[in-house]
């Protein structure tokens, strides 16, 4: 099995927690506010820079309304086409049922 693409290997350790929370949420996903609360964080800017942006850029999560990133209805999900091996890698071997 080949290693994940370089962009995925550079993702910070927070990605593991983010993926774990989203995998438990299922296909309905969570809003930024819900994700931030689940991670126990208060600062919106820091959460976006350290958690959301790296996971979005690595393709590990996606927005439900990509054309409107600032929408109040925006939610984040694990994409259905995400490679199960890559998700399992970030979850530390835990199975992912997406």
ZIKAHU-V527050 format. One record per residue. OMEGA is omega in whole degrees, 0 to 359 (999 if undefined). D_LAST is the distance of its C-alpha to the last C-alpha in Angstrom with 1 decimal. Layout:
OMEGA/D_LAST
OMEGA/D_LAST
This chain:
181/21.2
179/22.0
179/21.4
177/19.1
184/21.0
182/23.5
180/21.9
180/18.9
182/21.4
182/23.4
182/20.8
181/22.1
179/21.0
182/19.8
180/16.7
180/15.5
180/16.1
179/14.5
179/11.1
179/11.5
181/12.4
179/9.7
177/6.9
182/9.3
180/9.8
185/6.6
178/7.1
178/10.8
180/10.9
176/14.2
177/17.6
181/19.5
179/21.8
178/19.2
181/17.5
179/21.1
180/22.1
179/19.3
179/20.5
182/24.0
182/25.4
187/28.1
183/28.9
182/26.9
179/28.3
179/27.5
180/23.9
184/23.5
187/25.3
186/23.9
186/20.3
185/19.0
179/21.0
180/20.3
177/16.5
181/16.9
179/19.5
180/17.5
181/14.8
174/12.2
176/11.8
177/13.2
177/15.4
178/15.0
185/18.8
180/19.6
182/23.2
184/23.9
181/22.7
181/25.1
177/24.2
180/24.3
182/21.3
176/19.2
181/15.7
182/13.3
170/9.6
184/7.4
181/8.2
179/6.5
179/9.3
179/8.9
183/10.4
180/8.6
180/12.1
179/12.7
180/9.9
177/11.2
182/14.6
179/14.3
177/13.0
177/16.0
179/14.8
181/12.5
181/9.6
179/6.0
185/3.8
999/0.0
